[in-house]
Amino acid sequence: PEMGWTASIRDALVGGRPPSTTSSDAAPPLVLSASPTPVPESDRNDSRAPRFETFDPTALERGVKAIRELNESPLADSALQLMRDQERTRQVETQAAMEDRRRHNNEFAKTAQMEMEEIRKRNEAERLNEEKQAALYKAKIQSKLDQQKLQEQRQYDTEQRQKQHEMFLQQEATRKANDAEIEAARLKAYERQARIDQETVRVREEAAATGRIRQERDNEDVATRRSEMQNAATLAARLESIRLHYQNINSIGSSLKDALSDPQKCIQGVALVTALSLGFFGARNGTQVIGKYISSRLGRPQLVRETSRTNYLSPRTWIPPFGAMRSSFQTTPAVKAVDQVVLSPSLRSRLTWIADAAQSATMHRSPYRHLLLHGPPGTGKTLFARALAVDSGMDYAIISGGDLSQLGKAAVTELHALFDWAEKSPRGALLFFDEADSFLRKGREDSQAMSEQGRHVLSAFLQRTGTDSRKFMIVLASNMNLESFDDAVKDRIDEFVEFEIPDHEQRKQLLKMFFERYLEVDSRTGPIQKWLHGDSRTVLHEFTPNDVDMLSERLDGFSGRQMAKFVISMRAAVFGHLAPKATLSVADQLLSWREWDRRSRAASVQARERSFNNINQLP
């Protein structure tokens, strides 16, 4: 629709027609007058009303004149159409500008909303970070406070234990001194009582002898008659026994005379005696020989403490559960020998080569190489020897060197029986001598350093190992240094391997292995529950990698066996409700107890030595 003032101009241009009153949107007619409209009296007095007294109508008249000229012009319609087109163009441009402004406003609102959301998220993240930092700081402060309290409690406990230990040592020293005084007084009382008893016995014996002498003097005639009667009865009994003896001799002589007079009876008697003698002695010796043969083939020597070879003379072999369990255990493939022991890289490579050489020797039936494993106890020597035998496919036998000294004169015989038993093994045998330095040490030349029986055992060992063997492999283990062994024994050894105390990294590996073995228990008890519900393991520790590293530093100097026992003690602490789970604090508590026990034992030994010295100094 056209605007009202546009229609008014158009009507004025075409002749001043009055506008139609039917349209509600039409603007009122434009009335142009040369004379000014009078101002009302009220508006004159009103200071806020506009003033028209000075209004100049010249400009308006010129405009009216221009409109009339334009109305009379033949281009009026074109000009009006041009004005309409320009108006529409301006409206379209205005609408487009408004749309652009609206779109720009929407984009600006979206951008502002996104920025506000980003600011809100950033503020929320900063708030969460501040809360996290505050919580961490609070936890750190609380941890420091707990650690300080724990340290103070530990210090207090240590001081209390030290005081109790000192009081115990004082009481023990006082008790031992009192016991020594009481013992000395008791000894003196015993000596005095012994002298009194000796004097009493002497007086009693003198009185008894005096009374006996007086009684014999009074009853001398009665005693004489009793003695004569006893002599007569004894003589008669002896004469009767002599008579019976001669009668038996006469009967035997007559029988021998009859047998010798008849040659047939003589031959039969000799044959019977000979057959009985041969049967008796043959059965006895034959039984011994057969028993020794069966024992050497099927039995186990007395020196063998543990072996993988089946003992057919043991009743447990023929019981189905034990026999099946043992056979299944032997047929189970084992892991590589060096993988069962935590070792340094250099020692691992060397032992891998030794294990591969032993396995190749078993496959190709070549002579075995003998080993000597030396080092501190609990470093894995026995475990490696057992795994080496299983890995190479041989039967292994573990022998303790201290058992040879307990056998006495039978030690040499049992040692030969051991080597005979090893040579009869169809798969080859690995003989592991633990504590080998107890019977293979130096000192054959000195009779005081080694007994005669020990020299015999050493000579027997050297005689059986003097040549290369395809039947058995010797592995010696010792906690002593190599200088303690006899030179001839070292000459028979091909490889000397030293097992050392594990270092920091090896202790960390051992701790992880022992944690998995002892502190991760199977919560399913029984094969039926495992079959129904599967394998479920419960973790009994809360050790982080940092805790494992710290515990490894505190266990410096521990062997593998000592570390295994320490982890088992942590498991016992959890099962004994000392703590819900094994932690570094539990380990520190156990280490403090261990140190306190060590000091207590040392103090007890020193107190006992002082007590013995005091007793020896008594008059």
Secondary structure by P-SEA (a helix, b strand, c coil): cccaaaaaaaaaaaccccccccccccccccccccccccccccccccccccccccccaaaaaaaaaaaaaaaaccaaaaaaaaaaaaaaaaaaaaaaaaaaaaaaaaaaaaaaaaaaaaaaaaaaaaaaaaaaaaaaaaaaaaaaaaaaaaaaaaaaaaaaaaaaaaaaaaaaaaaaaaaaaaaaaaaaaaaaaaaaaaaaaaaaaaaaaaaaaaaaaaaaaaaaaaaaaaaaaaaaaaaaaaaaaaaaaaaaaaaaaaaaacaaaaaaaaaaaaaaaaaaaaaaaaaaaaaaaaaaaccccccccccccccccccccccaaaaaaaaaaaacccccccccccccaaaaaaaaaaaaaaaaaaaaccbbbbbbbbccccccaaaaaaaaaaaabbbbbbbbaaaaaaaccaaaaaaaaaaaaaaacccbbbbbbccccccccccccccccccaaaaaaaaaaaaaaccccccbbbbbbbccccccccaaaaaaccbbbbbccccaaaaaaaaaaaaaccccccccccaaaaaaccbbbbbcccccaaaaaaaaaaaccccaaaaaaaaaaaaaaaaacccccccaaaaaaaaaaaaaaaaaaaaaaaaaaaaaaaaaacc
